[in-house]
């Protein structure tokens, strides 16, 4: 997947909110794939986890519990790993890209609807 094939929202612009974060995580994985090298998936996952953790904790660390940050990091690492793995196992396809992100967005919406915030706690919704 080339730079021009990295995932974007309608009109060629990255989406905002949670889906914007999903796109950024996926594109981090694509970039890691394009860098190549002799790294295996475990090494790439560790590097992605560290980068994503740093970004989220810097942005939200003072406002969210560590367990919530780590749960979000894990989710975005999974998305980033898809960006790393997919270009290695199949050709780029615009319809596949669109469908993949539609399914991710539907899953996020369903998950957020099912979550009930604990009394006095965080909403449990993935940070963006």
C-alpha positions in Angstrom: 0.0 0.0 0.0 1.6 3.2 -1.1 1.4 6.6 0.6 -1.4 7.6 -1.7 -3.2 4.4 -0.8 -3.1 5.0 3.0 -6.6 5.2 4.3 -8.5 8.4 4.3 -12.1 9.5 4.8 -14.6 10.9 2.3 -13.2 13.6 0.1 -9.6 12.4 0.7 -9.4 14.0 4.1 -8.8 11.9 7.3 -12.0 11.6 9.4 -12.1 13.2 12.9 -13.0 11.7 16.3 -12.5 8.1 17.1 -12.4 7.1 13.4 -9.7 9.7 12.8 -7.7 7.9 15.5 -8.4 4.5 13.9 -7.2 5.8 10.5 -4.0 7.2 12.2 -3.3 3.9 13.9 -3.8 2.0 10.7 -1.6 4.3 8.8 1.1 3.9 11.5 1.1 0.2 10.7 1.2 0.9 6.9 4.2 3.1 7.5 5.9 0.5 9.6 5.4 -2.0 6.8 6.8 0.3 4.2 9.9 0.9 6.3 10.7 -2.8 6.0 13.7 -4.2 7.7 14.3 -7.5 9.4 11.6 -6.9 12.1 9.0 -9.5 12.9 5.4 -8.8 13.9 6.3 -9.1 17.6 8.9 -6.4 17.3 6.7 -4.1 15.3 3.8 -4.6 17.7 6.1 -3.6 20.6 7.2 -0.5 18.8 3.7 0.5 17.8 2.5 -0.1 21.4 5.2 2.1 22.8 4.5 4.9 20.3 0.7 4.7 20.7 1.0 4.6 24.5 3.2 7.7 24.6 0.8 9.6 22.4 -2.3 8.7 24.4 -0.7 9.1 27.8 0.6 12.5 26.8 -2.7 13.7 25.5 -5.0 12.1 28.2 -2.8 10.8 31.0 -3.8 13.4 33.5 -7.5 12.8 32.9 -7.9 9.1 32.6 -7.0 6.0 34.7 -4.0 4.0 33.5 -6.2 0.9 32.9 -8.4 2.9 30.5 -5.3 4.2 28.7 -3.9 0.7 28.3 -7.2 -0.6 27.0 -7.3 2.1 24.4 -3.6 1.4 23.5 -4.4 -2.2 23.0 -7.3 -1.4 20.6 -5.2 1.0 18.5 -2.3 -1.4 18.4 -4.6 -4.0 17.0 -5.7 -1.5 14.3 -2.1 -0.6 13.6 -1.1 -4.2 13.2 -3.8 -4.6 10.5 -2.2 -1.8 8.7 1.1 -3.6 9.0 -0.1 -7.0 8.0 -2.7 -6.4 5.3 -0.3 -4.9 2.7 1.9 -8.0 3.1 -0.8 -10.5 2.5 -3.1 -9.0 -0.2 -3.2 -6.3 -2.9 -4.6 -2.9 -2.2 -8.2 -2.6 -3.1 -10.3 0.6 -2.5 -13.5 -1.4 -2.0 -11.8 -3.6 0.7 -10.5 -0.5 2.4 -13.9 1.2 2.4 -15.6 -2.0 3.7 -13.0 -2.6 6.4 -13.4 0.9 7.8 -17.2 0.7 7.6 -17.1 -2.5 9.6 -14.7 -1.0 12.2 -17.0 2.0 12.6 -20.1 -0.1 13.0 -18.3 -2.2 15.7 -17.3 1.0 17.5 -20.8 2.4 17.4 -22.3 -0.8 18.7 -19.7 -1.1 21.4 -20.2 2.4 22.5 -24.0 2.0 22.7 -23.6 -1.1 24.9 -21.2 0.5 27.3 -22.6 2.0 30.5 -20.3 4.4 32.3 -19.5 3.4 35.9 -20.8 5.8 38.6 -18.3 8.6 38.8 -15.9 6.9 36.4 -14.9 7.2 32.8 -17.4 6.5 30.1 -15.2 3.6 28.8 -15.4 5.0 25.3 -12.3 4.9 23.2 -10.4 8.2 23.3 -9.9 10.0 20.0 
